[in-house]
């Protein structure tokens, strides 16, 4: 099988290994941080990945990882620490958590602009 000349210059593997962007339609269903974490887990690239493997790859405490992605939202559940998001997304292969943060920040900026306009009127 002959390689296409541009394939050497722009390897697809590098793109495939970067976390994928989650479609907007899916992100619209996410209302909370915990839902974003669960979506990231559901969309993981490696289907047979275990919490133990995720913890080892992302440098997290294994006993805590089950809380981060658990289906129930009991108050005793730990939230994924913000400084672990990049590592988690790299292992899971998607940016659902960062997209949730970005969407929430943009909404807040929009709300601030609307409030400023109302105050000025």
SVG drawing of the C-alpha trace seen along z (x, -y; Angstrom):
<svg xmlns="http://www.w3.org/2000/svg" viewBox="-33 -55 39 59">
<polyline fill="none" stroke="black" stroke-width="0.4" points="0.0,0.0 1.5,-3.3 1.4,-6.3 0.0,-9.6 2.7,-12.3 0.8,-14.7 0.3,-11.9 3.9,-12.2 3.6,-16.0 0.3,-15.9 0.0,-12.6 -3.6,-11.7 -2.5,-9.9 -1.6,-13.2 -5.1,-14.5 -6.8,-11.3 -4.9,-11.2 -6.0,-14.8 -9.2,-15.0 -12.2,-15.2 -14.8,-18.0 -18.2,-16.9 -21.1,-17.8 -23.1,-20.9 -26.3,-18.8 -24.9,-16.6 -23.5,-19.5 -26.9,-21.2 -28.2,-18.4 -25.6,-18.9 -26.7,-21.2 -24.2,-20.5 -20.5,-19.9 -21.2,-16.3 -23.3,-15.7 -20.4,-17.0 -18.0,-14.6 -20.4,-11.6 -20.8,-12.5 -17.0,-12.6 -16.8,-9.1 -19.7,-7.8 -17.9,-9.1 -14.5,-7.7 -12.4,-6.4 -11.3,-3.2 -14.5,-1.4 -13.0,1.1 -11.1,-1.5 -11.5,-1.0 -11.5,-3.6 -8.3,-2.1 -6.6,-2.6 -8.0,-6.1 -6.7,-7.0 -3.2,-5.6 -3.1,-7.4 -4.4,-10.8 -2.4,-10.7 -5.5,-10.6 -6.4,-8.7 -8.2,-5.5 -10.6,-5.5 -11.9,-9.0 -12.4,-8.4 -15.7,-6.4 -17.2,-9.5 -16.3,-11.8 -18.3,-9.8 -21.0,-8.2 -24.6,-8.3 -26.1,-9.6 -25.5,-13.2 -25.5,-12.6 -23.8,-15.5 -21.1,-13.1 -19.8,-12.5 -16.5,-14.2 -16.3,-16.5 -13.5,-16.1 -10.8,-18.7 -10.3,-21.5 -6.6,-20.8 -7.3,-17.3 -9.6,-18.2 -6.9,-18.4 -5.4,-15.0 -8.8,-13.3 -9.8,-14.7 -6.5,-13.5 -7.1,-10.0 -10.9,-9.9 -10.3,-11.4 -12.9,-14.2 -13.3,-17.7 -16.8,-17.5 -15.8,-19.0 -13.9,-22.0 -16.7,-22.6 -19.1,-22.8 -16.9,-25.3 -16.5,-27.4 -20.2,-27.4 -21.0,-28.4 -18.4,-31.2 -19.8,-32.6 -23.3,-32.6 -22.0,-34.5 -20.3,-37.1 -23.5,-37.5 -25.5,-37.9 -23.1,-40.5 -23.4,-42.5 -27.2,-42.4 -27.1,-43.5 -24.8,-46.4 -27.0,-47.5 -30.1,-47.4 -28.3,-49.4 -27.2,-52.0 -30.7,-52.5"/>
</svg>
